[in-house]
Amino acid sequence: MNDDTQSFSFTQDPSSLTKILKVFLWISVGVGALAVVSDIAQLTLLTGGPVGLAEANANDARQGLVGIISIITFIITGITFLRWVYRANVNCHGFGAQNMQFTPGWAVGFYFVPILSFFKPCEAMVEIWKISQDPMNWENQSNDALVGVWWSLFLVSNIAGNISIQTALRAKDPETLTLSTVAAIISTIAGIALDIVAVSLVSKILKMQQKLVNRYSH
């Protein structure tokens, strides 16, 4: 059936969820900025010579508090983002797209599968992007560089974050802790950029899906 005569409707309207997700993404940007400032303060402490017990305790308390806030924000934002991915995929199926490679469950599930998590979630997002342009001819649609940038930042943030955590767990001297802190700063800065790009990504996909639905609503 030609796209010119095809009528589309949402299986699950993603408008409200997208607004909520964008709020959490911007909150995540703010928390990330706070974490970078805290990590830089720790780095300055580690590279500035001998540290007193009071200074060390104050640093640990601050880092612990920022860490808790960061974890809570990450979990809430992550769950909301995965809900959004699920809903966007559901709508792609509902638009009647044929030969889709990803179910809503696997579009989310691949984020948690070792090895496959390095590329499958990106492929699922590419599929969502293409179908949101033209469900009836989606395989011939072009991908957008925004998806590639989003996924590159995702990988950098997660890899640097894992390095930071693993290094911190075996840190027995200031030098190792310094390396962990530098990795954490890189991870968080990439995460801030990731959140900003994600705001643009989900907004554009929402607009494309709304365009499909609204095109035949009058």
C-alpha positions in Angstrom: 0.0 0.0 0.0 1.3 3.4 -0.9 2.2 5.9 1.8 0.1 8.5 0.1 -3.1 6.6 1.0 -2.1 4.9 4.2 -3.5 6.1 7.4 -1.5 5.8 10.6 -2.4 5.9 14.3 -0.6 5.5 17.6 -0.8 2.2 19.3 0.5 4.0 22.4 0.8 7.8 22.1 4.4 8.7 23.2 3.8 12.4 23.6 3.5 12.6 27.4 6.2 10.0 28.0 8.6 12.0 25.7 8.0 15.2 27.7 8.6 13.3 31.0 11.8 11.7 29.5 13.1 15.1 28.4 12.6 16.5 31.9 14.6 13.6 33.4 17.3 14.0 30.7 17.8 17.6 31.6 17.9 16.8 35.3 20.5 14.2 34.5 22.5 16.9 32.7 22.4 19.0 35.8 23.4 16.2 38.1 26.2 15.2 35.7 27.5 18.8 35.9 27.5 18.6 39.7 29.3 15.2 39.5 32.0 16.7 37.3 32.6 19.6 39.7 32.8 17.2 42.6 35.2 14.9 40.7 37.5 17.8 39.7 37.6 18.8 43.4 38.7 15.3 44.3 41.3 15.3 41.5 42.7 18.6 42.8 42.9 17.1 46.2 44.6 14.0 45.0 47.2 15.9 43.0 47.8 18.7 45.4 50.1 16.9 47.9 49.4 15.6 51.4 45.8 15.6 52.5 44.5 16.0 56.0 42.0 13.6 57.6 39.3 16.3 57.8 39.8 17.2 54.1 39.7 13.5 53.1 36.5 12.8 55.1 34.8 15.9 53.7 35.7 14.8 50.2 34.4 11.3 50.8 31.2 12.6 52.2 30.6 14.9 49.3 31.5 12.3 46.7 29.2 9.8 48.4 26.3 12.1 48.4 26.8 13.1 44.7 27.2 9.4 43.9 23.9 8.5 45.5 22.1 11.4 43.7 23.7 10.3 40.4 22.7 6.7 40.8 19.1 7.6 41.6 18.9 9.9 38.6 20.5 7.3 36.3 18.0 4.6 37.3 15.0 6.8 36.9 16.1 8.3 33.6 17.2 4.9 32.3 13.9 3.3 33.1 12.0 6.2 31.5 14.2 6.0 28.4 13.7 2.2 28.0 9.9 2.7 28.4 10.2 5.3 25.6 12.2 2.9 23.4 9.5 0.2 24.0 6.7 2.5 23.1 8.4 3.9 20.0 9.0 0.3 18.8 5.3 -0.7 19.6 4.2 2.2 17.4 6.5 1.2 14.6 4.8 -2.2 14.6 1.4 -0.5 14.8 2.2 1.6 11.8 2.2 -1.6 9.8 6.0 -1.8 9.0 7.0 -5.1 7.6 10.2 -7.1 8.1 11.1 -5.5 11.4 14.0 -7.1 13.1 13.2 -6.0 16.7 10.2 -6.7 18.9 9.5 -4.1 21.6 10.9 -6.5 24.2 14.1 -7.0 22.5 14.5 -3.4 21.6 14.9 -2.9 25.3 16.3 -6.3 26.3 19.4 -6.0 24.1 20.7 -3.3 26.4 21.3 -6.0 29.0 22.8 -8.8 26.8 26.6 -9.0 27.0 28.5 -8.4 23.7 25.2 -7.8 21.8 24.6 -4.7 23.9 27.5 -3.0 22.0 25.5 -2.8 18.8 22.0 -4.3 18.9 20.3 -1.3 20.7 21.8 1.0 18.1 20.4 -1.1 15.3 17.0 -1.1 17.1 17.1 2.7 17.3 18.1 3.0 13.6 15.0 0.8 12.8 12.8 3.1 14.8 14.2 6.2 13.1 13.7 4.8 9.6 10.2 3.5 10.2 9.2 6.8 11.8 10.0 8.4 8.5 8.1 6.1 6.2 6.7 2.8 7.6 5.7 1.4 4.2 9.2 2.0 2.7 11.3 2.1 5.8 14.1 -0.1 4.5 15.0 2.4 1.8 15.1 5.3 4.2 18.4 6.9 5.3 19.7 6.9 8.8 20.6 10.2 10.6 24.0 11.0 11.9 22.3 11.9 15.2 21.7 8.2 16.0 25.4 7.5 15.4 26.5 10.4 17.7 24.0 9.2 20.4 25.4 5.7 20.3 29.0 6.7 20.2 28.5 8.9 23.3 26.7 6.0 25.0 29.6 3.6 24.4 32.2 6.2 25.6 30.3 7.0 28.7 29.7 3.4 29.7 33.2 2.2 28.9 34.9 5.0 30.7 32.4 4.5 33.6 33.3 0.8 33.9 37.0 1.6 33.8 36.5 4.2 36.6 34.5 1.7 38.8 36.9 -1.2 38.2 39.9 1.0 38.9 38.4 2.4 42.1 37.6 -1.0 43.4 41.3 -2.0 43.4 42.7 1.5 44.2 45.3 1.3 47.0 47.2 4.5 46.3 46.5 8.1 45.2 47.8 7.4 41.7 45.2 4.6 41.0 42.4 6.7 42.6 43.5 9.6 40.3 43.2 7.4 37.3 39.7 6.3 38.4 38.7 9.9 38.9 39.9 11.0 35.5 37.9 8.1 33.9 34.9 9.2 35.9 35.2 12.7 34.6 35.4 11.5 31.0 32.4 9.2 31.5 30.3 12.0 33.0 31.2 14.6 30.4 30.3 12.0 27.7 27.1 11.3 29.6 26.1 14.9 29.7 26.6 15.2 25.9 24.7 11.9 25.6 21.7 13.3 27.5 21.6 16.5 25.4 21.8 14.5 22.2 19.1 12.1 23.5 16.8 15.0 24.0 17.1 15.9 20.3 16.9 12.3 19.2 13.6 11.5 21.1 12.1 14.9 20.1 12.8 14.3 16.4 11.4 10.7 16.4 8.3 11.9 18.2 7.8 14.7 15.6 8.2 12.2 12.8 5.7 9.8 14.3 3.3 12.6 15.0 3.6 13.8 11.4 2.6 10.3 10.2 -0.5 10.3 12.5 -1.5 13.9 12.0 -1.2 13.8 8.2 -4.5 12.0 7.9 -6.3 13.4 11.0 -8.1 16.2 9.1 
